[in-house]
Amino acid sequence: MARRVRKAIFPVAGLGTRFLPATKVMAKEMLPIVDKPLIQYAVEEAAAAGIEYFIFVTGRGKSILVDHFDHAPELEMLLGRRGKEQELESLFEAMPDPGKVFSVRQQVPLGLGHAVWCAREFIGEEPFAVLLPDELLMSDVPGLKQLMNVHADVGGNLISITEVLPEHTNRYGILNVETDDGKVAKAMGMIEKPSLEDAPSRLANIGRYVLDPAIFTHLDKHLTGSGGEIQLTDAIDATTDSLPFHGVRFDGERFDCGDKIGFITANIAFALKRPEMSDQVRAAVAKLIA
Ligand code: G1P
């Protein structure tokens, strides 16, 4: 039985160039899906999976993400005075308990592996989760929990995976599979954004990880990989000699909100799940496409 996963890293230092001008002054993780920012969905998913400590790896201009999980006294007072109970309550929905939110700066954007490495002192010697908030997951069992359930049995490093189109392998970390039972794939390694010819499979990393702190030994070397960046994928790949590595097929709907189409689709999908607006959204969309 592997050690319990208590800590999660949220790498949120990215610039969000794909959403300019919306992200000129605002963090891309604050883009809303219906009425909640992307970062809140990721934090809620982690909390629902049993995560207790939340660490944000931020960059310049990204403090707003940490503020989102703090009190807003003026707003709270105003809503209280006006009797806006529901709105007031919504402010507390995702607020972790005092002392459970941490942040660290990635001073220079050197890649995802480097961002995770920036949180190494916080992690110490225990297994931990990483959630990429751009990837929005909709499922009965929280995406991260699905991964943690398998981790409890097999330990080592794990990522959530889904099958992608052959022409899309160059957008993702792709698993090099050893055996596959249709749900869990035992992997020999992983390669970041391979071309169609170089892709060892079509099983793609969808931004949920449970990792062993041993990966920091590799990240300490600051080796660059795909795109000239320090890749988390390479650190995982480098530790497969000494640790088990598994991909777990995600059971649910996944939306790549780092992409405009994915973001728009997610907004419609999440709105359709909300009882108070579902019928109206359905009618509005039907009218638009008629
Ligand atoms: C990151 C990871 C990649 C993963 C992807 C999922 O890439 O490096 O392995 O498949 O997220 O969205 P990015 O899209 O940040 O370049």
Boltz pocket constraint, residues with backbone or C-beta under 6 A from the ligand:
constraints:
  - pocket:
      binder: B
      contacts: [[A, 112], [A, 132], [A, 134], [A, 135], [A, 171], [A, 172], [A, 173], [A, 174], [A, 192], [A, 204], [A, 205], [A, 206], [A, 207], [A, 232], [A, 233], [A, 258]]
      max_distance: 6.0
